[in-house]
Amino acid sequence: MSKKKKQEESLYCPVGRFFGDLERVFEKTEFRTHLRQSRIEFLKAVRSLVDEKIQHLEKKRSAGVKKKMTKIKVE
């Protein structure tokens, strides 16, 4: 296998590669239709996780803004 081919393959997500390979093998079948829909649902699930993490970080940041600093005199 050439070095360029190895680099191209390493850039793909294994889950995405799995779905892509299955779609090519089972072209024009009901299986492919279901597989495509499952891929969409998988991506929606990942998006919901990302959205939750963003909300958590924004909430944490806004809670941190409310804290006041106290000046301490050092002798």
Distance bins in CASP14 RR format, pairs under 12 A and 6 or more apart:
PFRMAT RR
TARGET T0000
AUTHOR 0000-0000-0000
RMODE 2
METHOD distances of the structure
MODEL  1
1 7 0 0 0 0 0 1 0 0 0 0 0
1 8 0 0 0 0 0 1 0 0 0 0 0
1 9 0 0 0 0 1 0 0 0 0 0 0
1 10 0 0 0 0 0 1 0 0 0 0 0
2 8 0 0 0 0 1 0 0 0 0 0 0
2 9 0 0 0 0 0 1 0 0 0 0 0
3 9 0 0 0 0 0 1 0 0 0 0 0
3 10 0 0 0 0 0 1 0 0 0 0 0
4 10 0 0 0 0 0 1 0 0 0 0 0
4 11 0 0 0 0 0 1 0 0 0 0 0
5 11 0 0 0 0 0 1 0 0 0 0 0
5 12 0 0 0 0 0 1 0 0 0 0 0
6 12 0 0 0 0 0 1 0 0 0 0 0
8 17 0 0 0 0 0 1 0 0 0 0 0
9 16 0 0 0 0 0 1 0 0 0 0 0
9 17 1 0 0 1 0 0 0 0 0 0 0
9 21 0 0 0 0 0 1 0 0 0 0 0
10 17 0 0 0 0 0 1 0 0 0 0 0
11 17 0 0 0 0 0 1 0 0 0 0 0
12 18 0 0 0 0 1 0 0 0 0 0 0
12 19 0 0 0 0 0 1 0 0 0 0 0
12 20 0 0 0 0 1 0 0 0 0 0 0
12 21 0 0 0 0 0 1 0 0 0 0 0
13 19 0 0 0 0 1 0 0 0 0 0 0
13 20 0 0 0 0 0 1 0 0 0 0 0
13 39 0 0 0 0 0 1 0 0 0 0 0
13 42 0 0 0 0 0 1 0 0 0 0 0
13 43 0 0 0 0 0 1 0 0 0 0 0
13 46 0 0 0 0 0 1 0 0 0 0 0
14 20 0 0 0 0 0 1 0 0 0 0 0
14 21 0 0 0 0 0 1 0 0 0 0 0
15 21 0 0 0 0 0 1 0 0 0 0 0
15 22 0 0 0 0 0 1 0 0 0 0 0
15 38 0 0 0 0 0 1 0 0 0 0 0
15 39 0 0 0 0 1 0 0 0 0 0 0
15 42 1 0 0 1 0 0 0 0 0 0 0
15 43 0 0 0 0 1 0 0 0 0 0 0
15 45 0 0 0 0 0 1 0 0 0 0 0
15 46 0 0 0 0 1 0 0 0 0 0 0
16 22 0 0 0 0 1 0 0 0 0 0 0
16 23 0 0 0 0 1 0 0 0 0 0 0
16 35 0 0 0 0 0 1 0 0 0 0 0
16 36 0 0 0 0 0 1 0 0 0 0 0
16 38 0 0 0 0 0 1 0 0 0 0 0
16 39 1 0 0 1 0 0 0 0 0 0 0
16 42 0 0 0 0 1 0 0 0 0 0 0
16 43 0 0 0 0 1 0 0 0 0 0 0
16 46 0 0 0 0 0 1 0 0 0 0 0
17 23 0 0 0 0 0 1 0 0 0 0 0
17 24 0 0 0 0 0 1 0 0 0 0 0
17 39 0 0 0 0 0 1 0 0 0 0 0
18 24 0 0 0 0 0 1 0 0 0 0 0
18 25 0 0 0 0 0 1 0 0 0 0 0
18 35 0 0 0 0 1 0 0 0 0 0 0
18 38 0 0 0 0 0 1 0 0 0 0 0
18 39 0 0 0 0 1 0 0 0 0 0 0
18 42 0 0 0 0 0 1 0 0 0 0 0
19 25 0 0 0 0 0 1 0 0 0 0 0
19 26 0 0 0 0 0 1 0 0 0 0 0
19 31 0 0 0 0 0 1 0 0 0 0 0
19 32 0 0 0 0 0 1 0 0 0 0 0
19 34 0 0 0 0 0 1 0 0 0 0 0
19 35 1 0 0 1 0 0 0 0 0 0 0
19 36 0 0 0 0 1 0 0 0 0 0 0
19 37 0 0 0 0 0 1 0 0 0 0 0
19 38 1 0 0 1 0 0 0 0 0 0 0
19 39 1 0 1 0 0 0 0 0 0 0 0
19 40 0 0 0 0 0 1 0 0 0 0 0
19 41 0 0 0 0 0 1 0 0 0 0 0
19 42 0 0 0 0 1 0 0 0 0 0 0
19 43 0 0 0 0 0 1 0 0 0 0 0
20 26 0 0 0 0 0 1 0 0 0 0 0
20 27 0 0 0 0 0 1 0 0 0 0 0
20 32 0 0 0 0 1 0 0 0 0 0 0
20 35 0 0 0 0 1 0 0 0 0 0 0
20 36 0 0 0 0 1 0 0 0 0 0 0
20 38 0 0 0 0 0 1 0 0 0 0 0
20 39 0 0 0 0 1 0 0 0 0 0 0
21 27 0 0 0 0 0 1 0 0 0 0 0
21 32 0 0 0 0 0 1 0 0 0 0 0
21 35 0 0 0 0 0 1 0 0 0 0 0
22 29 0 0 0 0 0 1 0 0 0 0 0
22 31 1 0 0 1 0 0 0 0 0 0 0
22 32 1 0 0 1 0 0 0 0 0 0 0
22 33 0 0 0 0 0 1 0 0 0 0 0
22 34 0 0 0 0 0 1 0 0 0 0 0
22 35 1 0 1 0 0 0 0 0 0 0 0
22 36 0 0 0 0 1 0 0 0 0 0 0
22 38 0 0 0 0 1 0 0 0 0 0 0
22 39 0 0 0 0 1 0 0 0 0 0 0
23 29 0 0 0 0 1 0 0 0 0 0 0
23 31 0 0 0 0 1 0 0 0 0 0 0
23 32 1 0 1 0 0 0 0 0 0 0 0
23 33 0 0 0 0 0 1 0 0 0 0 0
23 34 0 0 0 0 0 1 0 0 0 0 0
23 35 1 0 0 1 0 0 0 0 0 0 0
23 36 1 0 0 1 0 0 0 0 0 0 0
23 37 0 0 0 0 0 1 0 0 0 0 0
23 38 0 0 0 0 0 1 0 0 0 0 0
23 39 0 0 0 0 1 0 0 0 0 0 0
24 32 0 0 0 0 1 0 0 0 0 0 0
24 35 0 0 0 0 0 1 0 0 0 0 0
25 31 0 0 0 0 1 0 0 0 0 0 0
25 32 0 0 0 0 1 0 0 0 0 0 0
25 35 0 0 0 0 1 0 0 0 0 0 0
26 32 1 0 1 0 0 0 0 0 0 0 0
26 33 0 0 0 0 1 0 0 0 0 0 0
26 34 0 0 0 0 1 0 0 0 0 0 0
26 35 1 0 0 1 0 0 0 0 0 0 0
26 36 0 0 0 0 0 1 0 0 0 0 0
27 33 0 0 0 0 0 1 0 0 0 0 0
27 35 0 0 0 0 0 1 0 0 0 0 0
27 36 0 0 0 0 0 1 0 0 0 0 0
28 36 0 0 0 0 0 1 0 0 0 0 0
29 35 0 0 0 0 1 0 0 0 0 0 0
29 36 0 0 0 0 0 1 0 0 0 0 0
30 36 0 0 0 0 0 1 0 0 0 0 0
30 37 0 0 0 0 0 1 0 0 0 0 0
31 37 0 0 0 0 0 1 0 0 0 0 0
31 38 0 0 0 0 0 1 0 0 0 0 0
32 38 0 0 0 0 0 1 0 0 0 0 0
32 39 0 0 0 0 0 1 0 0 0 0 0
33 39 0 0 0 0 0 1 0 0 0 0 0
33 40 0 0 0 0 0 1 0 0 0 0 0
34 40 0 0 0 0 0 1 0 0 0 0 0
34 41 0 0 0 0 0 1 0 0 0 0 0
35 41 0 0 0 0 0 1 0 0 0 0 0
35 42 0 0 0 0 0 1 0 0 0 0 0
36 42 0 0 0 0 0 1 0 0 0 0 0
36 43 0 0 0 0 0 1 0 0 0 0 0
37 43 0 0 0 0 0 1 0 0 0 0 0
37 44 0 0 0 0 0 1 0 0 0 0 0
38 44 0 0 0 0 0 1 0 0 0 0 0
38 45 0 0 0 0 0 1 0 0 0 0 0
39 45 0 0 0 0 0 1 0 0 0 0 0
39 46 0 0 0 0 0 1 0 0 0 0 0
40 46 0 0 0 0 0 1 0 0 0 0 0
40 47 0 0 0 0 0 1 0 0 0 0 0
41 47 0 0 0 0 0 1 0 0 0 0 0
41 48 0 0 0 0 0 1 0 0 0 0 0
42 48 0 0 0 0 0 1 0 0 0 0 0
42 49 0 0 0 0 0 1 0 0 0 0 0
43 49 0 0 0 0 0 1 0 0 0 0 0
43 50 0 0 0 0 0 1 0 0 0 0 0
44 50 0 0 0 0 0 1 0 0 0 0 0
44 51 0 0 0 0 0 1 0 0 0 0 0
45 51 0 0 0 0 0 1 0 0 0 0 0
45 52 0 0 0 0 0 1 0 0 0 0 0
46 52 0 0 0 0 0 1 0 0 0 0 0
46 53 0 0 0 0 0 1 0 0 0 0 0
47 53 0 0 0 0 0 1 0 0 0 0 0
47 54 0 0 0 0 0 1 0 0 0 0 0
48 54 0 0 0 0 0 1 0 0 0 0 0
48 55 0 0 0 0 0 1 0 0 0 0 0
49 55 0 0 0 0 0 1 0 0 0 0 0
49 56 0 0 0 0 0 1 0 0 0 0 0
50 56 0 0 0 0 0 1 0 0 0 0 0
50 57 0 0 0 0 0 1 0 0 0 0 0
51 57 0 0 0 0 0 1 0 0 0 0 0
51 58 0 0 0 0 0 1 0 0 0 0 0
52 58 0 0 0 0 0 1 0 0 0 0 0
52 59 0 0 0 0 0 1 0 0 0 0 0
53 59 0 0 0 0 0 1 0 0 0 0 0
53 60 0 0 0 0 0 1 0 0 0 0 0
54 60 0 0 0 0 0 1 0 0 0 0 0
54 61 0 0 0 0 0 1 0 0 0 0 0
55 61 0 0 0 0 0 1 0 0 0 0 0
55 62 0 0 0 0 0 1 0 0 0 0 0
56 62 0 0 0 0 0 1 0 0 0 0 0
56 63 0 0 0 0 0 1 0 0 0 0 0
57 63 0 0 0 0 0 1 0 0 0 0 0
57 64 0 0 0 0 0 1 0 0 0 0 0
58 64 0 0 0 0 0 1 0 0 0 0 0
58 65 0 0 0 0 0 1 0 0 0 0 0
59 65 0 0 0 0 0 1 0 0 0 0 0
59 66 0 0 0 0 0 1 0 0 0 0 0
60 66 0 0 0 0 0 1 0 0 0 0 0
60 67 0 0 0 0 0 1 0 0 0 0 0
61 67 0 0 0 0 0 1 0 0 0 0 0
END
